[in-house]
Amino acid sequence: MPYELNATVRVRAGVHDEDYPDLKLAGWQGRIIEIDAEEALYLVAWDSRSLWEVAPDYIAQCEAEEVEWWSFYLSADEIAPAPPRDTAAAAEATVAHIERLRKASFEDYEQELVAVLRRCKSGEEWEVVRSWWKRLRDHLALPLEAVSGAGGPLQPGEPLRLVALLEPKGAEPLRGEVLHRSERRPYPLQALIPLEEDETTHWLYAYQLWAASR
Protein backbone atom coordinates (compact mmCIF):
# COMPACT_ATOMS: atom_id res chain seq x y z
CA MET A 1 0.00 0.00 0.00
CA PRO A 2 1.60 3.28 -1.11
CA TYR A 3 0.11 5.46 1.67
CA GLU A 4 0.49 5.22 5.44
CA LEU A 5 -1.86 5.98 8.30
CA ASN A 6 -2.29 9.71 9.03
CA ALA A 7 -1.03 10.68 5.57
CA THR A 8 -2.83 13.70 4.11
CA VAL A 9 -4.30 13.13 0.66
CA ARG A 10 -6.39 14.99 -1.91
CA VAL A 11 -9.08 13.41 -4.10
CA ARG A 12 -8.20 13.39 -7.79
CA ALA A 13 -10.33 14.97 -10.50
CA GLY A 14 -13.33 12.99 -11.72
CA VAL A 15 -13.86 10.99 -8.53
CA HIS A 16 -17.41 10.78 -7.19
CA ASP A 17 -19.58 8.56 -5.03
CA GLU A 18 -21.40 6.02 -7.19
CA ASP A 19 -24.24 5.84 -4.68
CA TYR A 20 -24.56 9.65 -4.50
CA PRO A 21 -23.67 10.99 -7.98
CA ASP A 22 -24.34 14.59 -6.93
CA LEU A 23 -21.51 14.36 -4.39
CA LYS A 24 -18.44 15.67 -6.23
CA LEU A 25 -15.36 14.63 -4.28
CA ALA A 26 -12.65 16.04 -6.56
CA GLY A 27 -10.36 18.39 -4.66
CA TRP A 28 -11.55 17.30 -1.23
CA GLN A 29 -8.83 16.57 1.26
CA GLY A 30 -8.34 14.59 4.45
CA ARG A 31 -6.30 12.14 6.50
CA ILE A 32 -6.03 8.39 6.18
CA ILE A 33 -7.43 6.88 9.37
CA GLU A 34 -7.77 3.26 8.28
CA ILE A 35 -6.17 0.98 5.68
CA ASP A 36 -8.02 -2.02 4.25
CA ALA A 37 -5.14 -3.99 2.72
CA GLU A 38 -7.41 -6.80 1.58
CA GLU A 39 -9.63 -4.48 -0.47
CA ALA A 40 -6.79 -2.03 -1.26
CA LEU A 41 -8.81 0.87 0.13
CA TYR A 42 -8.09 3.82 2.39
CA LEU A 43 -10.58 5.38 4.77
CA VAL A 44 -10.10 9.14 4.53
CA ALA A 45 -11.49 11.44 7.21
CA TRP A 46 -12.21 14.83 5.64
CA ASP A 47 -10.40 17.92 6.88
CA SER A 48 -12.18 21.03 8.14
CA ARG A 49 -12.53 22.73 4.77
CA SER A 50 -13.93 19.65 3.07
CA LEU A 51 -16.34 18.95 5.92
CA TRP A 52 -18.13 22.22 5.23
CA GLU A 53 -18.55 21.11 1.60
CA VAL A 54 -20.68 18.12 2.59
CA ALA A 55 -24.30 18.80 1.67
CA PRO A 56 -26.88 18.59 4.49
CA ASP A 57 -29.00 16.19 2.41
CA TYR A 58 -26.04 13.82 2.10
CA ILE A 59 -25.44 13.97 5.87
CA ALA A 60 -29.10 13.21 6.51
CA GLN A 61 -29.03 10.25 4.15
CA CYS A 62 -25.88 8.87 5.76
CA GLU A 63 -27.44 9.21 9.20
CA ALA A 64 -30.55 7.37 7.99
CA GLU A 65 -28.35 4.55 6.68
CA GLU A 66 -26.22 4.63 9.85
CA VAL A 67 -22.96 5.29 8.02
CA GLU A 68 -20.38 7.99 8.72
CA TRP A 69 -20.77 11.13 6.60
CA TRP A 70 -17.39 12.61 7.55
CA SER A 71 -15.18 9.91 5.97
CA PHE A 72 -14.97 7.94 2.73
CA TYR A 73 -13.22 4.86 1.34
CA LEU A 74 -10.95 5.58 -1.64
CA SER A 75 -8.46 3.58 -3.68
CA ALA A 76 -4.83 4.58 -4.26
CA ASP A 77 -5.51 5.74 -7.82
CA GLU A 78 -8.26 8.08 -6.60
CA ILE A 79 -6.02 10.09 -4.26
CA ALA A 80 -2.75 12.03 -4.35
CA PRO A 81 -0.43 13.35 -1.61
CA ALA A 82 -1.24 16.82 -0.26
CA PRO A 83 0.02 19.16 2.46
CA PRO A 84 -2.22 19.27 5.56
CA ARG A 85 -4.56 22.24 5.89
CA ASP A 86 -5.54 21.70 9.53
CA THR A 87 -5.00 19.31 12.42
CA ALA A 88 -6.86 16.11 13.21
CA ALA A 89 -8.19 17.81 16.36
CA ALA A 90 -9.57 20.69 14.28
CA ALA A 91 -11.37 18.27 11.96
CA GLU A 92 -12.84 16.33 14.89
CA ALA A 93 -14.08 19.56 16.50
CA THR A 94 -15.63 20.60 13.18
CA VAL A 95 -17.52 17.30 12.88
CA ALA A 96 -18.88 17.74 16.41
CA HIS A 97 -19.86 21.34 15.66
CA ILE A 98 -21.71 20.50 12.43
CA GLU A 99 -23.58 17.66 14.13
CA ARG A 100 -24.46 19.94 17.05
CA LEU A 101 -25.85 22.59 14.67
CA ARG A 102 -27.94 19.97 12.90
CA LYS A 103 -29.47 18.50 16.03
CA ALA A 104 -29.65 21.42 18.47
CA SER A 105 -32.98 23.02 19.36
CA PHE A 106 -33.99 25.92 21.56
CA GLU A 107 -35.26 23.38 24.10
CA ASP A 108 -31.67 22.18 24.54
CA TYR A 109 -30.62 25.66 25.70
CA GLU A 110 -33.83 26.86 27.33
CA GLN A 111 -32.11 27.78 30.59
CA GLU A 112 -29.53 29.97 28.83
CA LEU A 113 -32.12 31.63 26.58
CA VAL A 114 -34.40 32.46 29.48
CA ALA A 115 -31.47 33.89 31.48
CA VAL A 116 -30.56 36.17 28.58
CA LEU A 117 -34.06 37.32 27.63
CA ARG A 118 -35.29 38.07 31.14
CA ARG A 119 -32.60 40.75 31.45
CA CYS A 120 -34.11 42.63 28.51
CA LYS A 121 -36.71 45.30 29.22
CA SER A 122 -37.62 46.38 25.70
CA GLY A 123 -36.89 43.19 23.80
CA GLU A 124 -35.20 45.17 21.04
CA GLU A 125 -32.47 43.29 19.23
CA TRP A 126 -29.61 45.53 20.34
CA GLU A 127 -30.63 44.89 23.96
CA VAL A 128 -30.75 41.12 23.43
CA VAL A 129 -27.31 41.16 21.82
CA ARG A 130 -25.92 43.11 24.74
CA SER A 131 -27.50 40.70 27.19
CA TRP A 132 -25.79 37.81 25.37
CA TRP A 133 -22.50 39.68 25.61
CA LYS A 134 -22.88 40.16 29.36
CA ARG A 135 -23.71 36.49 29.89
CA LEU A 136 -20.79 35.30 27.79
CA ARG A 137 -18.47 37.78 29.52
CA ASP A 138 -19.54 36.45 32.91
CA HIS A 139 -19.58 32.72 32.12
CA LEU A 140 -17.28 31.82 29.22
CA ALA A 141 -13.82 30.70 30.40
CA LEU A 142 -11.04 32.54 28.56
CA PRO A 143 -8.65 32.05 26.90
CA LEU A 144 -10.47 29.48 24.77
CA GLU A 145 -8.61 27.32 22.27
CA ALA A 146 -10.65 27.08 19.09
CA VAL A 147 -10.63 26.79 15.31
CA SER A 148 -12.35 28.79 12.61
CA GLY A 149 -15.63 27.59 11.19
CA ALA A 150 -17.65 28.52 8.12
CA GLY A 151 -18.84 32.06 7.51
CA GLY A 152 -15.85 33.84 9.03
CA PRO A 153 -12.97 35.80 7.50
CA LEU A 154 -10.61 32.79 7.63
CA GLN A 155 -10.63 29.41 5.95
CA PRO A 156 -12.18 26.69 8.18
CA GLY A 157 -9.81 24.85 10.49
CA GLU A 158 -7.45 27.72 11.29
CA PRO A 159 -6.12 27.67 14.89
CA LEU A 160 -7.51 30.45 17.10
CA ARG A 161 -7.30 31.48 20.72
CA LEU A 162 -10.20 33.56 21.97
CA VAL A 163 -8.70 36.00 24.47
CA ALA A 164 -11.43 38.63 24.95
CA LEU A 165 -15.02 39.51 24.09
CA LEU A 166 -15.47 42.79 22.26
CA GLU A 167 -18.23 45.11 23.42
CA PRO A 168 -21.17 44.95 21.01
CA LYS A 169 -22.05 47.67 18.53
CA GLY A 170 -25.81 47.99 18.47
CA ALA A 171 -27.44 44.85 17.09
CA GLU A 172 -24.38 43.67 15.19
CA PRO A 173 -23.32 40.04 15.79
CA LEU A 174 -20.95 39.54 18.69
CA ARG A 175 -17.23 39.39 18.06
CA GLY A 176 -14.25 38.38 20.12
CA GLU A 177 -10.58 39.20 19.97
CA VAL A 178 -8.61 36.17 18.84
CA LEU A 179 -4.96 35.34 18.49
CA HIS A 180 -4.28 33.84 15.06
CA ARG A 181 -0.72 32.94 14.18
CA SER A 182 0.68 35.62 16.55
CA GLU A 183 -1.73 38.27 15.21
CA ARG A 184 -4.62 39.69 17.21
CA ARG A 185 -7.80 40.32 15.24
CA PRO A 186 -11.57 40.61 15.74
CA TYR A 187 -13.51 37.48 14.91
CA PRO A 188 -17.25 36.65 14.83
CA LEU A 189 -18.30 34.33 17.63
CA GLN A 190 -20.76 32.66 15.29
CA ALA A 191 -17.83 31.19 13.30
CA LEU A 192 -15.82 30.02 16.30
CA ILE A 193 -15.52 26.31 17.18
CA PRO A 194 -14.06 25.33 20.58
CA LEU A 195 -11.50 22.56 20.36
CA GLU A 196 -12.80 21.04 23.58
CA GLU A 197 -16.03 21.35 25.52
CA ASP A 198 -16.06 22.43 29.15
CA GLU A 199 -18.67 23.55 31.66
CA THR A 200 -18.84 27.03 30.07
CA THR A 201 -18.88 26.41 26.30
CA HIS A 202 -22.63 25.69 26.34
CA TRP A 203 -23.13 29.45 26.65
CA LEU A 204 -21.31 29.94 23.35
CA TYR A 205 -23.34 27.15 21.70
CA ALA A 206 -26.56 28.75 22.95
CA TYR A 207 -25.56 32.12 21.50
CA GLN A 208 -24.63 30.52 18.17
CA LEU A 209 -28.01 28.79 17.97
CA TRP A 210 -29.81 32.06 18.70
CA ALA A 211 -27.66 34.01 16.23
CA ALA A 212 -28.29 31.45 13.48
CA SER A 213 -32.04 31.96 13.90
CA ARG A 214 -31.93 35.75 13.47
C-alpha positions in Angstrom: 0.0 0.0 0.0 1.6 3.3 -1.1 0.1 5.5 1.7 0.5 5.2 5.4 -1.9 6.0 8.3 -2.3 9.7 9.0 -1.0 10.7 5.6 -2.8 13.7 4.1 -4.3 13.1 0.7 -6.4 15.0 -1.9 -9.1 13.4 -4.1 -8.2 13.4 -7.8 -10.3 15.0 -10.5 -13.3 13.0 -11.7 -13.9 11.0 -8.5 -17.4 10.8 -7.2 -19.6 8.6 -5.0 -21.4 6.0 -7.2 -24.2 5.8 -4.7 -24.6 9.6 -4.5 -23.7 11.0 -8.0 -24.3 14.6 -6.9 -21.5 14.4 -4.4 -18.4 15.7 -6.2 -15.4 14.6 -4.3 -12.7 16.0 -6.6 -10.4 18.4 -4.7 -11.5 17.3 -1.2 -8.8 16.6 1.3 -8.3 14.6 4.4 -6.3 12.1 6.5 -6.0 8.4 6.2 -7.4 6.9 9.4 -7.8 3.3 8.3 -6.2 1.0 5.7 -8.0 -2.0 4.3 -5.1 -4.0 2.7 -7.4 -6.8 1.6 -9.6 -4.5 -0.5 -6.8 -2.0 -1.3 -8.8 0.9 0.1 -8.1 3.8 2.4 -10.6 5.4 4.8 -10.1 9.1 4.5 -11.5 11.4 7.2 -12.2 14.8 5.6 -10.4 17.9 6.9 -12.2 21.0 8.1 -12.5 22.7 4.8 -13.9 19.6 3.1 -16.3 18.9 5.9 -18.1 22.2 5.2 -18.6 21.1 1.6 -20.7 18.1 2.6 -24.3 18.8 1.7 -26.9 18.6 4.5 -29.0 16.2 2.4 -26.0 13.8 2.1 -25.4 14.0 5.9 -29.1 13.2 6.5 -29.0 10.3 4.2 -25.9 8.9 5.8 -27.4 9.2 9.2 -30.6 7.4 8.0 -28.3 4.6 6.7 -26.2 4.6 9.9 -23.0 5.3 8.0 -20.4 8.0 8.7 -20.8 11.1 6.6 -17.4 12.6 7.5 -15.2 9.9 6.0 -15.0 7.9 2.7 -13.2 4.9 1.3 -11.0 5.6 -1.6 -8.5 3.6 -3.7 -4.8 4.6 -4.3 -5.5 5.7 -7.8 -8.3 8.1 -6.6 -6.0 10.1 -4.3 -2.8 12.0 -4.3 -0.4 13.3 -1.6 -1.2 16.8 -0.3 0.0 19.2 2.5 -2.2 19.3 5.6 -4.6 22.2 5.9 -5.5 21.7 9.5 -5.0 19.3 12.4 -6.9 16.1 13.2 -8.2 17.8 16.4 -9.6 20.7 14.3 -11.4 18.3 12.0 -12.8 16.3 14.9 -14.1 19.6 16.5 -15.6 20.6 13.2 -17.5 17.3 12.9 -18.9 17.7 16.4 -19.9 21.3 15.7 -21.7 20.5 12.4 -23.6 17.7 14.1 -24.5 19.9 17.0 -25.9 22.6 14.7 -27.9 20.0 12.9 -29.5 18.5 16.0 -29.7 21.4 18.5 -33.0 23.0 19.4 -34.0 25.9 21.6 -35.3 23.4 24.1 -31.7 22.2 24.5 -30.6 25.7 25.7 -33.8 26.9 27.3 -32.1 27.8 30.6 -29.5 30.0 28.8 -32.1 31.6 26.6 -34.4 32.5 29.5 -31.5 33.9 31.5 -30.6 36.2 28.6 -34.1 37.3 27.6 -35.3 38.1 31.1 -32.6 40.7 31.5 -34.1 42.6 28.5 -36.7 45.3 29.2 -37.6 46.4 25.7 -36.9 43.2 23.8 -35.2 45.2 21.0 -32.5 43.3 19.2 -29.6 45.5 20.3 -30.6 44.9 24.0 -30.8 41.1 23.4 -27.3 41.2 21.8 -25.9 43.1 24.7 -27.5 40.7 27.2 -25.8 37.8 25.4 -22.5 39.7 25.6 -22.9 40.2 29.4 -23.7 36.5 29.9 -20.8 35.3 27.8 -18.5 37.8 29.5 -19.5 36.5 32.9 -19.6 32.7 32.1 -17.3 31.8 29.2 -13.8 30.7 30.4 -11.0 32.5 28.6 -8.6 32.0 26.9 -10.5 29.5 24.8 -8.6 27.3 22.3 -10.7 27.1 19.1 -10.6 26.8 15.3 -12.3 28.8 12.6 -15.6 27.6 11.2 -17.6 28.5 8.1 -18.8 32.1 7.5 -15.8 33.8 9.0 -13.0 35.8 7.5 -10.6 32.8 7.6 -10.6 29.4 5.9 -12.2 26.7 8.2 -9.8 24.9 10.5 -7.4 27.7 11.3 -6.1 27.7 14.9 -7.5 30.4 17.1 -7.3 31.5 20.7 -10.2 33.6 22.0 -8.7 36.0 24.5 -11.4 38.6 24.9 -15.0 39.5 24.1 -15.5 42.8 22.3 -18.2 45.1 23.4 -21.2 44.9 21.0 -22.0 47.7 18.5 -25.8 48.0 18.5 -27.4 44.9 17.1 -24.4 43.7 15.2 -23.3 40.0 15.8 -20.9 39.5 18.7 -17.2 39.4 18.1 -14.2 38.4 20.1 -10.6 39.2 20.0 -8.6 36.2 18.8 -5.0 35.3 18.5 -4.3 33.8 15.1 -0.7 32.9 14.2 0.7 35.6 16.5 -1.7 38.3 15.2 -4.6 39.7 17.2 -7.8 40.3 15.2 -11.6 40.6 15.7 -13.5 37.5 14.9 -17.3 36.7 14.8 -18.3 34.3 17.6 -20.8 32.7 15.3 -17.8 31.2 13.3 -15.8 30.0 16.3 -15.5 26.3 17.2 -14.1 25.3 20.6 -11.5 22.6 20.4 -12.8 21.0 23.6 -16.0 21.4 25.5 -16.1 22.4 29.2 -18.7 23.6 31.7 -18.8 27.0 30.1 -18.9 26.4 26.3 -22.6 25.7 26.3 -23.1 29.4 26.7 -21.3 29.9 23.3 -23.3 27.1 21.7 -26.6 28.7 23.0 -25.6 32.1 21.5 -24.6 30.5 18.2 -28.0 28.8 18.0 -29.8 32.1 18.7 -27.7 34.0 16.2 -28.3 31.4 13.5 -32.0 32.0 13.9 -31.9 35.7 13.5 
